[in-house]
Amino acid sequence: MTRWALGVITSRNYEIGWRSSVSNIQNRDTVNDSDNVSQMNVPGVRVFIALNLIGATGLFIVMMTALFSVSVKRLSTWYSFCTSWIISCVSYSLLTFARQQSTQAPDFALCFIQTALIYSVPPLTSCTTLSLVVQILLNFSASLADVPSTTGINTFATLLIGPYIIFVIIFIGVCVYGAQNPITVVKAERGTYCHSTDGSWQKVSFGFVIAVSLVIVVIQAYLARRLYQNRKIMEWKSTTIAMTLRGLLFSLIGLITVMAAMAFIITSSHNLNFDIILAMLPVLAFVVFGTQNDLLMVWFRSCLLAG
């Protein structure tokens, strides 16, 4: 009888303890990597957020201008490219939008979502960049052959939908892992965004980015070679050559991504400088693709009409 009573008491205590731990996880606040706000570099974090907001705003304006202007024509993968970088900028700025950027323990649900996003958006942006470069290559080859550019439905669907399927798969994977291991979801001590203390997701995300970026560099080298070999033929095809050159220019920036991604994989910890380098990429995308003559002419005419 005594043993039975002790067994019941032990079972009850275990059940109460288990329920208490689950309740604590569900209601817990996100912790900082070191629980030390003083380590946050406020000016650096502001630069990081400002770059993301500038990139998102600039690309949104460029995309809307191209979408609603009759005189501006862009590839479908170009719109996907811009959209993915806007998603990236918004993902890294979630704490700012929620007014919790300087909070030591932001809302756990918010931190949970941001953690899943910051590991799934780098593969997304690298894949949409690859899709854009591939479509530029296809159009370039068609232009050289002086035939209309046609993309098969399967190829078209892969270029447009493929990057977002990869994004969703990684996002769900991080969410499942984070739900099972909520203690790994923390706000980085440098104060930029929430992430996982498990370095595996960082390696998966940026390992994927490195692989895709290397493919982009190979295609870029091939395009540059073809462009040089056919420079006399392409002189009069200004639209095609302009888009090709700008695609090559932004692809060169992909080398920065490769180096940054390798640094992310080699070391499990990094400082604010790496985050700022990554935040510069959408701004550079805006500068490269937002300064084309047809877009500038649309804005110039709009300014004249407004004046």
Residue, then its C-alpha position, 0 to 999 in steps of 0.5 A: m500500500t505504501r509503495w502504491a501511494l509513493g508511486v501515485i505521488t511520484s507520478r503526480n509530481y512528474e505530471i505537474g512538473w511536465r505541465s509546468s515546463v510546457s507552460n513555461i515554454q509556451n509563455r516564455d520570453t525570448v532570451n538574449d544570447s548572453d542576456n546582456v543588452s549592453q553588448m548591443n551596438v545601437p548605431g550598428v543595428r540602426v545602420f543594419i535596419a536602415l539598409n534593409l528598409i532602403g533596399a525594400t523601399g527602393l526595390f518596391i518603387v522600382m518594381m511598381t514603376a516597371l509594373f504600371s509603366v507601359s514603356v518599361k518591360r522586364l522579365s518575369t524572373w526580374y519581378s520574382f527577384c525583386t519580390s524575394w529581396i523585399i521579403s528578405c529585407v522585411s524578414y530582417s526588420l521584423l523586430t523593428f516593425a514590432r517596435q522590439q528591436s531594442t527589447q532584450a526579450p522580444d515576443f517569442a512568437l515574433c522571434f520564432i517566425q523571424t528565426a525561420l525566415i532568416y534561414s529560409v530567405p538567403p536560399l530564396t534570394s540566391c535562387t531567384t538571382l539564379s533564375l534571373v541569370v538563367q532567363i537572361l542567358l536564354n534571352f541572350s542566346a535567342s537574341l544572338a540567333d535572331v529568333p523570338s525568345t520562348t521559354g518552355i512551360n516547365t522551365f518557366a514554372t521552375l524558374l518562377i516557382g522553384p525558389y519559393i518551394i525551396f523557401v517554404i521547405i526550409f521555413i517549415g523545417v526550421c519551424v518544426y525544429g524550433a517548436q521541438n526545441p524552443i530554447t534554441v530560439v534567441k535574440a542575437e547578442r548583437g541585437t540585429y535579429c532572432h536566430s537559432t543557437d543550433g548552428s546546423w540551420q546556419k550551415v544548411s542555409f548558407g551551404f545552399v547559398i554557396a552552391v547556388s552562388l557558384v552556379i551563378v558565377v559559372i553562368q556569369a563567366y559564360l555570359a561574359r565570354r559570349l558577350y565579348q565574342n559577339r560584341k559587334i553583333m550585339e551593339w545595336k541590341s541595346t535593350t538586351i545588352a543593357m539587361t545582360l550587363r546589369g545582370l552580370l554586374f549584380s552577379l559579381i556582387g554574388l561573390i560577396t555573398v559566397m565569401a560571407a556565406m563561407a564565413f558563416i559556415i566556418t564560424s558559428s559566431h560572427n559580428l555585426n559587420f557580416d550582417i551589414i554586408l548582407a544588408m548592403l546586397p538589396v541596396l546594391a540590387f536597387v542601385v543596379f536595376g533601379t538606374q536603367n534609362d527607361l525607369l529614370m525617364v519615367w521618374f523624370r517625366s513624373c517629376l515634370l508633370a508634378g512640377 
